[in-house]
Amino acid sequence: MRRLVLASTSTFRRELLSRLQLPFETAAPDTDETPLTGEAPAATAERLALAKAQAVASRFPGALIIGSDQVAFHGHQRFGKPETRENASKQLRAMSGKAVIFHTGLCLLNTATGRSHVRGIPTEVHFRELSDAEIGRYLDKEDALNCAGSAKSEGLGISLMEAMRGDDPNALVGLPLIALCQMLRAEGLELP
């Protein structure tokens, strides 16, 4: 079996990948995640997914490397990882009552051949109207400071939402497993 590497230190992505029951390693990509001037959010996510895989490629010759990145946006406003409670509150207020697109870029890079598969998987999330008190109670109970959009759909953050639409529920958490399985099969890995 070919060596499989997840170019991420995200515990969420690691947990998702472990569901496939394939042995894998993780490696921290050193990647500048700043969007390029005029770059569409979807293009940013896909470019960064490829960049993360490429950032660790030289350390893993002959491996299959998975890169992923996510950009959340509404109109021209982007919502990154808030990192502070104040930023999380601002993001949740800005998303209140709106439909936000979480675009997850995914890349599988075969370092033996140089071939890469890159796809974007969007998930539309409709947030309900949120009061400041609801936002405060949510942030008191769940640490969402390290996820784009300040809400974890796999946790209590689901209570902030009205609806979600997308092809893969795992994409919103950070690693679209349906698309990844297709890519892995295209590179010769046998999955059930």
Solvent accessible surface area in square Angstrom, and as a share of the most:
residue,aa,sasa,rsa
1,M,150,0.67
2,R,88,0.32
3,R,113,0.41
4,L,4,0.02
5,V,0,0.00
6,L,1,0.00
7,A,0,0.00
8,S,7,0.04
9,T,94,0.55
10,S,28,0.18
11,T,64,0.37
12,F,42,0.17
13,R,28,0.10
14,R,96,0.35
15,E,111,0.50
16,L,3,0.01
17,L,0,0.00
18,S,57,0.37
19,R,151,0.55
20,L,34,0.17
21,Q,162,0.72
22,L,24,0.12
23,P,97,0.61
24,F,50,0.21
25,E,67,0.30
26,T,58,0.34
27,A,9,0.07
28,A,58,0.45
29,P,28,0.18
30,D,141,0.73
31,T,32,0.19
32,D,106,0.55
33,E,84,0.37
34,T,84,0.49
35,P,55,0.35
36,L,101,0.50
37,T,147,0.85
38,G,84,0.81
39,E,28,0.13
40,A,56,0.43
41,P,24,0.15
42,A,30,0.23
43,A,47,0.36
44,T,2,0.01
45,A,0,0.00
46,E,51,0.23
47,R,71,0.26
48,L,3,0.01
49,A,0,0.00
50,L,50,0.25
51,A,28,0.21
52,K,15,0.06
53,A,0,0.00
54,Q,99,0.44
55,A,45,0.35
56,V,0,0.00
57,A,22,0.17
58,S,106,0.69
59,R,133,0.49
60,F,18,0.08
61,P,106,0.66
62,G,32,0.30
63,A,0,0.00
64,L,0,0.00
65,I,0,0.00
66,I,0,0.00
67,G,0,0.00
68,S,0,0.00
69,D,8,0.04
70,Q,33,0.15
71,V,16,0.09
72,A,0,0.00
73,F,36,0.15
74,H,65,0.29
75,G,58,0.56
76,H,195,0.87
77,Q,92,0.41
78,R,79,0.29
79,F,4,0.01
80,G,41,0.39
81,K,116,0.49
82,P,3,0.02
83,E,131,0.59
84,T,65,0.38
85,R,108,0.39
86,E,112,0.50
87,N,61,0.31
88,A,0,0.00
89,S,19,0.12
90,K,107,0.45
91,Q,24,0.11
92,L,0,0.00
93,R,110,0.40
94,A,26,0.20
95,M,0,0.00
96,S,18,0.12
97,G,38,0.37
98,K,76,0.32
99,A,33,0.25
100,V,0,0.00
101,I,45,0.23
102,F,6,0.02
103,H,16,0.07
104,T,0,0.00
105,G,0,0.00
106,L,0,0.00
107,C,0,0.00
108,L,0,0.00
109,L,14,0.07
110,N,4,0.02
111,T,35,0.20
112,A,72,0.55
113,T,100,0.58
114,G,54,0.52
115,R,122,0.44
116,S,48,0.31
117,H,32,0.14
118,V,59,0.34
119,R,105,0.38
120,G,24,0.23
121,I,8,0.04
122,P,67,0.42
123,T,5,0.03
124,E,52,0.23
125,V,0,0.00
126,H,46,0.21
127,F,2,0.01
128,R,68,0.25
129,E,132,0.59
130,L,17,0.09
131,S,54,0.35
132,D,93,0.48
133,A,60,0.46
134,E,44,0.20
135,I,2,0.01
136,G,21,0.20
137,R,134,0.49
138,Y,6,0.02
139,L,17,0.08
140,D,102,0.53
141,K,151,0.64
142,E,30,0.13
143,D,96,0.49
144,A,0,0.00
145,L,54,0.27
146,N,79,0.41
147,C,21,0.13
148,A,12,0.10
149,G,0,0.00
150,S,0,0.00
151,A,11,0.09
152,K,33,0.14
153,S,18,0.12
154,E,93,0.42
155,G,27,0.26
156,L,73,0.36
157,G,0,0.00
158,I,82,0.42
159,S,53,0.34
160,L,4,0.02
161,M,21,0.10
162,E,122,0.55
163,A,38,0.29
164,M,83,0.37
165,R,143,0.52
166,G,50,0.48
167,D,122,0.63
168,D,4,0.02
169,P,107,0.67
170,N,22,0.11
171,A,0,0.00
172,L,19,0.09
173,V,35,0.20
174,G,3,0.03
175,L,0,0.00
176,P,0,0.00
177,L,13,0.06
178,I,92,0.46
179,A,3,0.02
180,L,0,0.00
181,C,19,0.12
182,Q,89,0.39
183,M,7,0.03
184,L,0,0.00
185,R,117,0.43
186,A,58,0.45
187,E,15,0.07
188,G,56,0.54
189,L,16,0.08
190,E,165,0.74
191,L,26,0.13
192,P,162,1.02
